[in-house]
Amino acid sequence: MAKSDRKSGTAKDKGKSDKKAAEKAGRASQAVMVIEGAKGLAASSGPAPFSGPAKVIIAGAGVGGLTLALMLHRRGISSVIFEQAGEIRPVGAGINVLPHAIRELVDLGLLDELDGVGIRTSELFYMNRIGQIVWREPRGIAGGFEVPQYSIHRGRLHKMLHDVVLARLGPKAIVTGRKLAGFVQDESGVTAHFTDSIDGSGSQTLRGEVLVGADGIHSVVRTNYYPDQGLPRWNGIQMWRGVAEFPAFLDGQSMIIAGGMGAKFVLYPIAPGETPETRLTNWVVNVRVSDTPHPPGKESWSRRGRLDEVLPYARRFEVPGFDLVKLIKATDAFYEYPMCDRDPLPRWTFGRVTLLGDAAHPMYPVGSNGAGQAILDARMLADSLAKADHPYQALLEYEADRLPKTAEIVALNRKGGPERVIDEVEKLAPAGFTDVERVLSHDERRAIVRGYAGKAGFALSQVNKKAG
């Protein structure tokens, strides 16, 4: 984005300066209608204020899109979500949602719902691959935060948000089985065209004031503005992820991450088990298997995993008192995924159209930050739309705040995020240690872990200062 546009996004002066910024953003943008890959006509956009409650069209009913709809609803702004999938099903594996994002969901009145689908994380352990503790710290409420951290099944979080959207916004708030085929904007709004993604039997066109692309790493909206971006960027790491009913370990609420970026094992409970002694337990095995930056074909992005492929890697890890191989063998079905991201963009916003979540800033799943950053996007975008005089100004303010923050996290995650502390210790003591303090001092380890927390916005002082 041009330098002058960036400055306008801060909205320091109202009145004339807002109008100027909106006009400039409109002239700088090109709204292109694209139907099934055909080139469309560019339409210039001019400033126009919201005419009553804004209608926001959201492409994508993931965690970010659903949270945005709830945030907008709370601020009196109407929205509708279009989702390519034919139905919203609780699929996927476990994720961790940190207090900075949970704070936003708690502000939406969702604490009881979160307790119903997840586990409050109590402690985090970073270990080397042979199970020696590199760093440990209490998390969430146990760590002094005013709101919890949750270990949760992504599908259950997704389904909970979906159900709350329907309950609060009504049954027509989410339209499934519709794929965004194209859009065009003019001086007064955006027209989006959706086609039937199930059997191609129908289509739907909708007029709104803003279009938000919350449609994931393969975003149609993003591709419209960046057609030459190519495939997502792969770091050569393959991830095997699964969930199984298994005996609880430690206090039944703890999280373990063992090993550096080249070979890592992740373990945490995501829901109560069928008995008090068990938990629904999430596991991940990450291993660098390639040096190529080009990811496997799309058909391999959620391929069912095989024991003969993952177990040789799993046997590299040792965690005292825990049998990782037994856990993997107890898993009915597990899946493999390439660890991918995309390079940060120079801009997300084009007139009345912007990006959110993985469509804007897909990042490696380290540091427990992916879903959380989408939730923070939703809060900032909703706030900006609620207070701005013009849609352009709102989207520019949102981008000016969120783009640089998420770009920095993408870069930090490529280096390992807070988990880089394990890499640093393993580099210096590859065979293990008798005293981690002699390998890397407490202050040096703390600087890596807490430094990342500050950059990503979930340091204790940042979260508690804003809670409520």
C-alpha positions in Angstrom: 0.0 0.0 0.0 1.2 3.5 -0.7 2.8 5.4 2.1 0.1 8.1 2.0 -2.6 5.4 2.4 -0.8 4.0 5.4 -0.8 7.3 7.1 -4.5 7.8 6.4 -5.3 4.6 8.1 -4.4 6.0 11.5 -7.4 8.4 11.4 -5.8 11.0 13.6 -7.9 13.8 12.3 -11.6 13.5 11.5 -13.8 15.4 9.1 -11.8 16.5 6.0 -8.9 14.2 6.6 -11.2 11.2 6.8 -12.9 12.1 3.6 -9.5 12.6 1.9 -8.3 9.3 3.1 -11.4 7.5 1.9 -11.2 9.2 -1.5 -7.5 8.2 -1.8 -8.2 4.6 -0.8 -11.0 4.4 -3.3 -8.8 5.8 -6.1 -6.0 3.4 -5.2 -8.2 0.3 -5.2 -9.3 -1.8 -8.1 -12.4 -3.9 -7.6 -12.3 -6.8 -10.1 -15.2 -9.1 -10.9 -13.9 -12.6 -11.5 -16.2 -15.4 -12.5 -14.6 -18.8 -12.8 -11.2 -17.4 -13.6 -12.3 -15.0 -16.4 -10.8 -11.6 -16.4 -13.3 -8.9 -15.4 -13.6 -5.2 -15.6 -12.1 -2.9 -13.1 -14.5 -0.5 -11.3 -13.3 2.6 -9.5 -14.8 3.3 -6.1 -15.7 6.5 -4.4 -16.4 7.3 -0.8 -19.8 6.7 0.7 -20.8 6.6 4.4 -22.5 3.6 6.0 -26.3 3.8 5.3 -27.6 2.6 8.6 -26.3 -0.7 10.0 -23.6 -2.0 7.7 -24.1 -5.2 5.7 -20.8 -7.1 5.8 -20.4 -10.2 3.5 -18.0 -12.7 5.0 -16.5 -15.4 2.8 -15.6 -18.3 5.0 -17.2 -19.8 8.2 -14.0 -20.7 10.0 -13.1 -19.5 13.5 -12.2 -16.0 12.2 -15.3 -15.5 10.1 -17.7 -16.8 12.8 -16.0 -14.6 15.4 -16.2 -11.6 13.2 -20.0 -12.1 12.7 -20.4 -12.2 16.5 -18.3 -9.1 17.0 -20.2 -7.2 14.4 -23.6 -8.3 15.8 -22.6 -7.0 19.2 -21.8 -3.6 17.7 -25.1 -3.5 15.8 -23.7 -4.3 12.4 -25.4 -7.0 10.3 -23.5 -9.6 8.4 -23.9 -12.9 6.5 -21.4 -15.7 6.1 -21.0 -17.8 3.0 -19.2 -21.2 3.5 -18.0 -23.5 0.7 -18.5 -26.7 2.7 -21.9 -28.3 2.5 -22.2 -28.4 6.3 -20.3 -27.4 9.4 -18.9 -30.5 11.0 -16.6 -30.8 14.1 -13.5 -32.0 12.2 -9.8 -31.5 12.8 -7.5 -32.0 15.8 -6.5 -30.0 18.8 -5.4 -26.4 19.1 -4.4 -24.1 21.9 -6.1 -20.7 22.3 -4.1 -18.2 24.3 -5.5 -15.7 26.8 -5.3 -12.7 24.5 -7.8 -14.3 22.2 -9.8 -16.0 24.9 -10.3 -12.5 26.4 -12.2 -11.5 23.3 -14.4 -14.6 23.4 -15.1 -14.1 27.1 -16.1 -10.5 26.3 -18.7 -12.1 23.9 -20.1 -14.0 26.8 -18.7 -17.4 25.8 -16.8 -18.5 28.9 -19.3 -21.2 29.8 -19.4 -22.5 26.2 -15.6 -22.7 26.2 -15.6 -24.6 29.4 -18.1 -27.0 27.8 -15.9 -27.9 24.9 -12.3 -27.5 26.1 -9.8 -27.9 28.9 -8.2 -25.0 30.8 -4.5 -25.4 30.3 -2.6 -25.2 33.5 1.1 -25.6 32.6 3.4 -25.8 29.6 6.6 -27.8 29.4 9.3 -27.3 26.7 11.6 -30.4 26.6 14.4 -31.7 24.4 13.7 -34.8 22.4 14.8 -37.1 25.3 12.4 -35.5 27.7 14.6 -33.2 29.7 12.9 -30.0 30.7 14.2 -26.9 29.0 11.5 -24.5 30.2 8.3 -24.8 32.2 5.7 -22.2 33.2 2.1 -22.0 34.5 -0.5 -21.0 31.9 -3.8 -19.2 31.9 -5.4 -18.7 35.3 -2.6 -20.7 37.0 -0.1 -18.2 35.4 -1.9 -15.2 36.8 -4.0 -14.3 33.8 -7.5 -13.0 34.4 -8.8 -15.3 31.6 -7.9 -18.9 30.9 -5.9 -20.6 28.1 -7.7 -23.4 26.5 -6.6 -26.7 24.9 -9.5 -27.5 22.6 -10.6 -29.6 19.6 -10.6 -27.2 16.7 -13.8 -28.8 15.4 -15.6 -28.4 18.7 -14.6 -24.8 19.0 -15.7 -24.3 15.4 -19.1 -26.0 16.0 -19.6 -24.0 19.2 -19.0 -20.7 17.5 -21.3 -21.8 14.6 -24.1 -22.6 16.9 -23.8 -19.3 18.8 -23.9 -17.4 15.5 -27.1 -19.1 14.5 -28.6 -18.6 18.0 -27.8 -14.9 18.1 -28.0 -13.8 14.4 -30.7 -16.2 13.2 -30.8 -19.3 10.9 -30.0 -17.3 7.8 -26.8 -15.9 9.1 -24.7 -18.7 7.6 -25.2 -20.0 4.1 -23.4 -23.3 3.4 -22.5 -25.0 0.1 -21.7 -21.7 -1.6 -18.3 -20.8 -3.1 -17.3 -17.3 -3.8 -17.0 -17.0 -7.6 -16.4 -13.3 -8.0 -17.2 -9.8 -6.8 -17.3 -6.2 -7.9 -17.4 -3.0 -6.0 -18.6 0.5 -6.9 -19.2 3.8 -5.1 -21.9 2.5 -2.8 -21.1 -1.1 -2.1 -19.9 -4.6 -3.1 -21.7 -7.2 -5.1 -20.5 -10.8 -4.5 -21.5 -13.8 -6.6 -21.6 -17.3 -5.1 -22.0 -20.6 -6.9 -23.2 -23.9 -5.6 -20.2 -25.8 -4.4 -22.0 -29.2 -4.1 -23.4 -29.9 -7.5 -23.3 -26.6 -9.3 -27.0 -26.4 -9.6 -27.5 -22.8 -8.5 -26.0 -19.5 -7.6 -26.6 -16.5 -5.4 -25.7 -12.8 -5.7 -25.6 -10.5 -2.7 -25.1 -6.8 -2.3 -23.3 -5.5 0.8 -21.1 -2.6 2.0 -18.0 -4.6 2.8 -16.6 -8.0 1.7 -14.2 -9.8 4.1 -12.2 -12.7 2.7 -11.9 -15.1 5.7 -11.6 -18.1 3.3 -8.3 -19.6 4.5 -4.8 -20.2 3.1 -6.2 -20.9 -0.4 -8.3 -17.7 -0.3 -10.3 -16.8 -3.4 -10.3 -13.2 -2.3 -6.6 -13.1 -1.8 -5.9 -14.8 -5.1 -8.0 -12.2 -6.9 -5.6 -9.5 -5.9 -2.4 -11.6 -5.9 -2.9 -14.0 -8.8 0.8 -14.7 -9.1 1.4 -15.6 -5.5 1.8 -19.3 -6.3 1.6 -22.2 -3.9 1.9 -21.8 -0.1 5.5 -21.9 1.2 6.5 -25.2 2.7 9.4 -25.6 5.2 9.7 -29.3 4.4 8.1 -30.4 7.7 5.4 -33.0 7.6 2.9 -33.1 10.5 1.0 -36.1 11.7 -1.9 -35.2 14.0 -4.3 -37.3 15.9 -6.7 -37.5 18.8 -7.4 -40.5 21.1 -8.9 -41.4 24.4 -6.0 -42.0 26.7 -5.0 -42.1 30.4 -4.5 -38.6 31.8 -0.9 -37.5 32.3 0.5 -35.1 34.9 -2.4 -33.0 36.3 -4.7 -33.8 33.3 -4.4 -30.2 32.1 -0.8 -29.8 31.0 0.9 -29.4 27.7 4.2 -30.8 26.5 6.3 -29.7 23.5 9.4 -31.8 23.0 12.1 -31.2 20.4 13.0 -28.4 18.0 11.7 -27.4 14.6 13.4 -30.3 12.8 11.7 -33.0 14.9 9.0 -32.2 17.4 6.4 -34.0 19.5 3.4 -32.1 20.9 1.0 -33.5 23.5 -2.0 -32.1 25.4 -5.5 -33.0 26.5 -8.4 -31.3 24.7 -11.5 -32.6 26.5 -12.5 -34.8 29.5 -12.5 -38.5 28.7 -15.2 -41.1 29.1 -13.9 -41.8 32.7 -12.3 -39.4 35.3 -8.9 -41.1 34.6 -8.8 -40.4 30.9 -8.7 -37.5 28.6 -9.3 -36.9 24.9 -5.6 -36.4 24.1 -4.2 -34.5 21.1 -0.8 -35.5 19.7 1.4 -34.1 16.9 4.6 -35.4 15.4 6.5 -32.9 13.2 9.5 -34.0 11.2 11.5 -32.3 8.4 11.3 -34.7 5.5 12.2 -32.4 2.5 14.3 -29.5 1.5 12.0 -28.3 -1.3 9.9 -25.2 -0.7 7.0 -26.6 -2.8 4.4 -28.4 -0.8 2.8 -31.7 -1.8 -0.3 -31.6 -4.0 -3.6 -30.5 -2.4 -4.8 -34.1 -2.2 -2.0 -34.7 0.4 -3.0 -31.8 2.7 -5.1 -34.0 4.9 -4.2 -37.5 3.8 -4.9 -40.3 6.3 -1.7 -41.2 8.1 0.0 -44.6 8.3 1.5 -46.2 11.3 4.5 -47.5 9.3 5.3 -43.9 8.3 4.9 -42.1 11.6 6.1 -44.6 14.2 9.8 -44.6 13.2 9.8 -40.9 13.8 7.7 -41.2 17.0 10.3 -43.6 18.5 12.9 -40.8 18.4 11.2 -39.1 21.3 11.3 -39.9 25.0 9.0 -38.4 27.6 9.3 -39.8 31.1 6.3 -41.7 32.2 4.5 -41.4 28.8 4.2 -43.9 26.0 3.8 -41.9 22.8 3.9 -45.0 20.5 1.0 -46.6 22.5 -1.0 -43.3 22.2 -0.5 -43.3 18.4 -1.5 -46.9 18.1 -4.7 -46.2 20.1 -5.7 -43.5 17.6 -8.5 -44.7 15.3 -7.5 -42.4 12.4 -4.9 -39.7 12.1 -3.9 -37.4 9.3 -0.8 -35.8 7.8 -0.3 -32.2 6.7 2.5 -30.1 5.3 3.6 -27.2 7.5 3.0 -24.2 5.3 2.6 -20.4 5.4 2.7 -17.6 2.9 4.9 -14.5 2.7 3.4 -11.4 4.4 1.5 -9.2 2.0 2.1 -5.5 1.3 -1.6 -4.8 1.8 -4.8 -6.6 2.6 -7.3 -3.9 1.8 -8.7 -2.8 -1.6 -11.5 -0.3 -1.2 -14.4 -2.1 0.4 -12.6 -5.5 0.4 -10.2 -6.9 2.9 -8.7 -10.1 4.3 -8.8 -11.8 7.7 -7.2 -14.8 9.4 -5.4 -17.4 7.3 -6.5 -15.6 4.1 -4.4 -12.6 5.3 -1.5 -14.1 7.3 -1.2 -17.9 7.3 1.5 -18.9 9.7 3.3 -22.0 10.9 1.5 -23.7 13.8 4.0 -22.8 16.5 3.4 -20.6 19.4 -0.3 -21.5 19.6 -1.2 -18.4 17.6 -3.0 -19.1 14.4 -6.6 -19.2 15.5 -5.9 -16.5 18.2 -4.6 -14.0 15.6 -7.8 -14.5 13.5 -9.9 -13.7 16.6 -7.8 -10.6 17.2 -8.3 -9.6 13.6 -12.1 -9.9 14.1 -12.1 -7.7 17.1 -10.1 -5.0 15.4 -12.1 -5.0 12.2 -15.4 -4.9 14.1 -14.2 -2.0 16.2 -13.0 -0.1 13.1 -16.3 -0.6 11.2 -18.3 0.5 14.3 -16.5 3.8 14.7 -15.4 4.9 11.2 -17.3 7.4 9.0 -16.5 5.4 5.8 -15.9 1.8 5.0 -12.6 2.6 3.4 -11.4 4.3 6.5 -12.4 1.4 8.7 -10.6 -1.2 6.6 -7.5 0.9 6.4 -7.4 1.4 10.1 -7.9 -2.3 10.6 -5.0 -3.1 8.2 -2.7 -0.5 9.6 -3.0 -2.1 13.1 -3.1 -5.8 12.2 -0.9 -6.3 9.1 2.5 -5.3 10.7 1.8 -7.3 13.9 0.9 -10.5 12.1 3.7 -10.1 9.6 6.1 -10.0 12.5 4.6 -13.2 14.0 4.9 -15.0 10.6 8.6 -14.1 10.6 9.1 -15.2 14.2 7.2 -18.5 13.7 9.6 -19.3 10.8 12.4 -19.2 13.4 10.5 -21.4 15.8 8.5 -18.9 17.8 8.8 -19.4 21.6 9.7 -23.0 20.9 13.0 -21.8 19.5 14.3 -22.1 23.1 14.3 -25.9 22.5 16.4 -25.5 19.3 18.9 -23.3 21.1 19.4 -25.8 23.9 19.6 -28.8 21.5 22.2 -27.0 19.4 24.4 -26.5 22.4 23.7 -29.9 24.0 22.5 -32.3 21.3 23.0 -35.4 23.6 21.2 -33.8 26.5 22.4 -32.1 29.7 22.8 -32.5 33.4 22.0 -28.9 34.2 20.2 -26.7 31.6 21.4 -23.6 33.4 24.9 -24.4 32.3 23.7 -24.8 28.7 21.6 -21.7 28.4 20.9 -19.4 31.4 17.4 -18.8 32.8 17.5 -15.2 31.6 18.4 -16.2 28.0 15.7 -18.8 27.9 13.2 -16.4 29.4 14.1 -13.8 26.8 13.2 -16.1 24.0 9.9 -17.4 25.4 8.6 -14.1 27.0 9.9 -12.0 24.1 7.7 -13.9 21.7 4.7 -13.5 24.1 5.2 -9.7 24.1 5.5 -9.5 20.3 2.4 -11.7 19.8 0.3 -9.7 22.4 -0.2 -12.4 25.1 2.2 -11.2 27.8 0.6 -11.1 31.2 0.6 -7.3 31.5 -0.9 -6.9 28.0 -3.8 -9.3 28.6 -4.7 -8.3 32.1 -4.5 -4.6 31.3 -7.2 -5.1 28.6 -9.3 -7.8 30.2 -13.0 -6.9 30.5 
